[in-house]
């Protein structure tokens, strides 16, 4: 990333390898201008990144963290860093000699970010898992299902990225503000189960006050309402309908020619929902998706086409805002977000080969050339 771009310019972050949410957190911080150094294994040195977008805007060093000399080199970097991200299973960083205690001893102002599925403690802390397991245990996966059907994994957006990496980024920034005011660093324990539960705050509020049934596809926002769901069109593509408010619902009925139909007079009458859904489905099935998109355009009904991953970047709105950008070497990548008026971010730079910056980064933190040459020769660095 071009120096001097983004609101986090000057913030220095160490990212200890990892997959999924940890790298996503590193990407968010790097996109916003932080200098993020990703620490990877010497065995992978010289290889292109397997995640060129997720690992973008970073520098890459290859250090053997299972050898004391590698740990010592990394602790020299810790002294010059503002934050650290690690996503090991609880206790692994401590066994390597890179847990919070030695790192904060070297840099008392350091913010030490820990990314796990289950958290640093609790009965499941040492168990393996993936996004699907974390959101299942947090209650989110159960709620994402069609009527009478099985829960549908929402990619890995809820646990890994929303409740995981994004929440860790927020926690790191909050702790960095505190550290800069107090000079005191701390540990940020980000668990995907905790983060997923937090994303359910509104849903649990509804449940507590009798406004939500603990049954999938029977509520306002889970596809249960006929005016907040997805319909199949004649070409087997889909439209999304989000016509909740009265004015949007009225526009939906107007475009569909149902304004005078008594069936639709009481929008929130749950007893009428099955018949309403059947009629909506029949109508939407009568035309192709893009025909409906054209008919609803500018009508204020909150009806939009469901676009594929390849279609979304080409939509005029996304194109006008440059929501997606060309990826170096081909492909499409999402642009950095959000946007800043005074400190705009730079165009993303693809991830470098593993270890491309090892010598330059460690030289800049004070390791002499003869020591670096020795560590490279012995395979501690690559």
C-alpha positions in Angstrom: 0.0 0.0 0.0 1.2 3.5 -0.8 2.7 5.1 2.3 0.7 7.8 3.9 -2.7 6.5 2.8 -5.5 5.6 5.2 -6.5 6.6 8.7 -4.2 3.9 10.3 -1.0 5.3 8.7 1.8 4.8 11.2 0.2 1.9 13.1 2.4 -1.2 13.0 1.0 -4.7 13.3 2.5 -8.2 13.4 0.3 -11.0 12.1 1.3 -14.5 13.0 0.2 -16.6 10.1 -3.1 -18.3 10.5 -6.2 -18.8 8.3 -9.6 -17.2 7.9 -10.5 -14.6 10.6 -6.9 -13.6 11.6 -5.8 -12.7 8.1 -9.2 -11.0 7.5 -8.5 -8.8 10.5 -5.0 -8.1 9.2 -6.5 -7.2 5.8 -8.9 -4.7 7.3 -6.1 -3.0 9.2 -3.8 -3.0 6.2 -6.5 -1.7 3.9 -6.9 1.3 6.3 -3.2 2.1 6.1 -1.6 0.2 8.9 1.8 -1.4 8.2 1.1 -5.1 8.7 3.9 -7.7 8.6 2.7 -11.2 8.1 4.9 -13.9 9.7 5.0 -17.2 7.8 6.9 -20.5 7.7 10.3 -20.8 6.1 9.1 -23.9 4.3 6.7 -21.7 2.3 9.3 -19.1 1.3 9.2 -18.0 -2.3 5.7 -19.4 -2.9 2.9 -17.1 -4.0 0.2 -16.4 -1.5 -2.7 -18.9 -1.6 -5.0 -15.9 -0.7 -3.8 -13.0 -2.8 -6.7 -10.7 -1.8 -7.0 -11.8 1.9 -3.3 -11.3 2.3 -3.1 -8.0 0.4 -1.4 -4.8 1.5 1.1 -6.7 3.7 4.8 -7.3 4.0 5.8 -11.0 4.4 8.6 -12.5 6.4 9.4 -16.1 6.9 10.6 -17.1 10.4 10.9 -20.5 12.1 9.1 -19.9 15.4 9.9 -23.3 16.7 13.6 -22.3 17.1 14.7 -19.9 19.8 16.6 -17.7 17.4 13.4 -17.2 15.4 11.5 -16.3 18.5 14.2 -13.9 19.5 14.1 -12.2 16.0 10.3 -11.9 16.3 10.5 -10.4 19.8 12.8 -7.7 18.3 9.9 -6.9 16.0 7.4 -6.9 18.9 9.4 -4.1 20.5 8.6 -1.9 17.5 5.0 -2.9 16.9 1.7 -1.5 18.2 -0.3 -4.6 17.9 0.0 -8.3 17.3 -2.5 -10.8 15.9 -2.3 -14.6 16.6 -4.8 -17.3 15.9 -3.2 -20.4 17.5 -5.1 -22.8 19.7 -4.9 -21.6 23.3 -1.5 -22.3 24.9 0.4 -22.7 21.6 1.8 -19.1 21.6 2.9 -19.6 25.2 4.7 -22.8 24.3 6.5 -21.0 21.5 7.6 -18.3 23.9 5.5 -15.7 22.2 2.5 -15.5 24.6 1.3 -12.2 26.0 3.7 -12.2 29.0 7.0 -12.2 27.1 5.6 -9.9 24.4 4.2 -7.3 26.9 7.5 -7.5 28.9 9.3 -6.4 25.7 6.7 -3.8 24.8 4.3 -2.8 27.7 2.1 -0.7 25.3 1.5 -3.7 22.9 -2.0 -4.7 22.1 -2.0 -8.5 21.9 -5.0 -9.8 19.8 -6.0 -13.4 20.1 -8.4 -15.0 17.5 -10.0 -18.3 18.3 -13.3 -20.1 17.7 -14.2 -21.0 21.3 -12.1 -18.4 23.2 -9.1 -18.7 25.5 -11.0 -20.6 28.2 -14.1 -22.7 28.7 -14.8 -26.4 28.3 -14.3 -26.3 24.5 -11.3 -24.1 24.4 -8.9 -26.8 23.2 -11.4 -28.4 20.8 -10.9 -28.0 17.0 -13.7 -26.4 15.0 -14.7 -24.3 12.0 -17.0 -21.4 11.3 -20.0 -23.8 10.9 -19.4 -25.2 14.4 -19.0 -21.9 16.1 -22.2 -20.4 14.7 -24.1 -23.6 15.4 -23.2 -23.5 19.1 -24.0 -19.8 19.3 -27.5 -20.3 18.0 -27.2 -18.5 14.6 -27.1 -21.5 12.3 -30.4 -22.9 13.6 -32.1 -19.7 12.6 -30.9 -19.7 9.0 -33.1 -22.4 7.4 -36.0 -22.7 5.0 -39.4 -23.8 6.4 -39.2 -27.5 7.0 -35.6 -27.6 5.7 -32.2 -27.9 7.1 -30.0 -25.1 8.3 -28.0 -23.4 5.5 -24.3 -22.4 6.1 -24.0 -18.7 5.3 -20.6 -19.3 3.7 -18.1 -18.4 6.5 -19.3 -14.8 6.8 -20.9 -14.9 10.2 -18.3 -16.7 12.3 -14.9 -16.2 10.6 -15.4 -12.8 9.3 -18.3 -10.9 11.0 -18.1 -12.3 14.5 -14.4 -13.1 14.2 -12.0 -11.0 12.2 -14.0 -7.9 12.1 -14.8 -7.9 15.8 -11.1 -8.5 16.5 -10.2 -5.5 14.4 -12.6 -3.4 16.4 -11.2 -4.7 19.7 -7.6 -4.0 18.6 -8.5 -0.4 17.6 -10.3 0.2 20.9 -7.3 -1.2 22.9 -4.9 0.9 20.7 -6.8 4.0 21.7 -6.5 3.1 25.3 -2.8 2.2 25.0 -2.0 5.5 23.4 -3.7 7.3 26.2 -2.4 5.2 29.1 0.8 3.6 27.8 -0.6 0.3 28.9 -1.2 -2.6 26.5 -3.5 -5.5 27.0 -4.8 -8.8 25.6 -7.9 -8.8 23.4 -9.6 -12.2 23.5 -11.8 -12.5 20.4 -13.8 -15.7 20.1 -16.1 -16.4 17.2 -18.8 -17.9 19.5 -18.8 -14.6 21.4 -18.8 -12.5 18.3 -21.6 -14.5 16.7 -23.7 -14.2 19.8 -23.1 -10.4 19.7 -24.4 -10.3 16.2 -27.6 -11.9 17.5 -28.3 -9.0 19.9 -31.4 -7.7 18.1 -32.7 -11.2 17.5 -32.4 -12.1 21.2 -34.1 -8.9 22.1 -37.0 -9.8 19.9 -37.1 -13.3 21.4 -37.1 -11.9 25.0 -40.1 -9.7 24.2 -42.2 -12.2 22.4 -41.5 -10.8 19.0 -39.5 -13.8 17.7 -40.4 -17.5 17.5 -37.5 -19.8 18.1 -38.3 -21.7 14.9 -36.7 -21.0 11.5 -38.6 -19.3 8.6 -41.4 -18.1 10.8 -40.3 -14.5 11.6 -40.1 -11.1 10.0 -36.4 -11.3 9.0 -35.7 -15.0 8.5 -37.8 -15.6 5.4 -41.0 -16.3 7.2 -42.7 -13.0 6.1 -43.9 -13.1 2.5 -42.7 -9.6 2.0 -39.2 -10.2 3.3 -37.8 -13.2 1.4 -36.5 -14.5 -1.9 -38.6 -15.6 -4.9 -37.7 -17.7 -7.9 -38.3 -16.2 -11.4 -39.2 -17.8 -14.7 -35.5 -18.2 -15.6 -34.7 -19.9 -12.3 -32.9 -16.8 -11.0 -34.2 -14.9 -8.0 -35.3 -11.6 -6.7 -35.0 -10.4 -3.1 -38.1 -8.7 -1.5 -37.6 -6.5 1.6 -40.8 -4.5 1.6 -41.4 -4.2 5.3 -42.4 -0.5 5.9 -46.0 0.4 4.7 -44.8 2.6 1.9 -42.5 0.0 0.5 -45.2 -2.7 0.9 -47.6 -0.5 -1.0 -45.1 -0.1 -3.8 -44.6 -3.8 -4.0 -48.4 -4.4 -4.3 -48.7 -1.6 -6.9 -46.0 -3.1 -9.2 -47.5 -6.6 -8.8 -51.1 -5.3 -9.5 -52.3 -6.4 -6.0 -53.2 -3.1 -4.4 -56.9 -3.8 -4.4 -56.7 -7.5 -3.5 -58.2 -7.9 0.1 -55.8 -10.8 0.8 -52.9 -8.3 1.1 -54.8 -5.6 3.1 -53.4 -6.7 6.5 -49.7 -7.0 5.9 -48.8 -8.4 9.4 -51.6 -10.9 9.7 -49.6 -14.1 10.1 -52.6 -16.3 9.3 -52.6 -14.8 5.8 -48.9 -15.2 5.2 -49.0 -18.7 3.5 -51.6 -17.6 1.0 -49.8 -14.3 0.4 -46.5 -16.1 -0.2 -48.2 -18.5 -2.7 -49.6 -15.7 -4.7 -46.3 -13.7 -4.7 -44.4 -16.9 -5.8 -46.9 -17.4 -8.6 -46.4 -13.9 -9.9 -42.7 -13.8 -9.7 -42.5 -17.1 -11.4 -44.3 -15.6 -14.4 -41.4 -13.4 -15.5 -37.6 -13.5 -15.7 -35.5 -11.9 -13.1 -34.2 -9.0 -15.1 -37.7 -8.2 -16.3 -38.8 -7.9 -12.7 -35.6 -5.8 -11.9 -36.6 -3.4 -14.7 -40.2 -3.2 -13.5 -39.2 -2.4 -9.9 -36.4 0.0 -10.7 -37.1 3.4 -9.2 -40.4 2.2 -7.6 -39.2 2.4 -4.0 -40.4 -1.2 -3.2 -37.1 -2.6 -1.8 -37.0 -5.3 -4.5 -33.7 -6.1 -6.1 -32.2 -9.0 -8.3 -30.2 -11.6 -6.5 -26.8 -11.3 -8.3 -24.1 -13.9 -8.6 -20.5 -13.3 -7.6 -19.6 -12.6 -11.2 -22.7 -10.4 -11.8 -22.4 -8.2 -8.7 -19.2 -6.2 -9.8 -21.0 -5.4 -13.1 -24.1 -3.8 -11.6 -24.3 -0.1 -12.3 -24.4 0.9 -8.7 -21.4 -1.2 -7.7 -19.5 0.0 -10.8 -20.3 3.7 -10.0 -18.9 3.3 -6.5 -16.0 1.1 -7.5 -17.2 -1.4 -4.8 -15.2 -4.0 -6.7 -11.8 -3.5 -8.2 -9.7 -5.5 -10.7 -7.2 -7.8 -9.0 -3.6 -7.6 -10.0 -3.0 -10.4 -12.5 -6.7 -10.9 -13.1 -9.9 -11.5 -11.2 -12.0 -9.2 -9.1 -11.5 -8.1 -5.5 -13.7 -6.1 -3.1 -12.4 -2.5 -2.5 -11.4 -1.4 1.0 -14.2 -0.2 3.2 -15.5 2.0 4.7 -14.5 5.2 3.0 -12.8 8.3 4.6 -13.1 11.9 3.5 -9.8 13.2 5.0 -7.6 10.0 4.9 -8.6 8.0 1.9 -7.2 4.5 1.4 -5.0 3.5 -1.5 -5.7 0.9 -4.1 -5.0 -2.6 -2.7 -1.6 -4.2 -3.5 -1.6 -8.0 -4.0 0.2 -10.2 -1.4 3.9 -10.6 -2.0 5.5 -14.1 -2.2 6.1 -15.6 1.2 9.2 -14.2 2.9 9.8 -11.5 0.3 10.5 -8.9 3.0 12.3 -10.9 5.7 15.7 -9.3 5.4 14.4 -5.7 4.9 11.9 -5.9 7.8 14.4 -7.4 10.3 17.2 -5.1 9.3 14.9 -2.2 9.9 14.2 -3.4 13.4 17.9 -3.4 14.2 19.2 -6.9 13.5 22.7 -6.6 12.0 23.5 -7.9 8.5 26.0 -10.6 9.8 23.4 -12.0 12.2 20.8 -12.0 9.5 23.1 -13.8 7.1 23.8 -16.4 9.7 20.1 -16.9 10.4 19.3 -17.3 6.7 22.2 -19.8 6.4 20.8 -21.9 9.2 17.3 -21.9 7.9 15.8 -19.8 10.8 14.9 -17.2 8.3 13.9 -17.5 4.7 
